[in-house]
Amino acid sequence: MSRITIGSLVRHRVLDAIGIVVEHTMWDGVGGAYGVKFNKPVQDRCNRLSYLLDRADRWVLISGCDIP
């Protein structure tokens, strides 16, 4: 199984948005997080996001054939 690294193409499980990983950091004392720059701004509940830092378990590594 491939790992998510800087430069990986990923999809956010909740927002269903696609972007490139530009940062990796710790979310809390147990798990990591990824900072992702989206290909185009994504509408959240209140804001249009071009970048999102979220827990690592909310991101899925995708390949070219997985893009909707």
Secondary structure, 3 states (H helix, E strand, C coil): CCCCCCCCEEEECCCCCEEEEEEEEECCCCCEEEEEEEEEEEECCCCEEEEEEEEHHHEEECCHHHCC
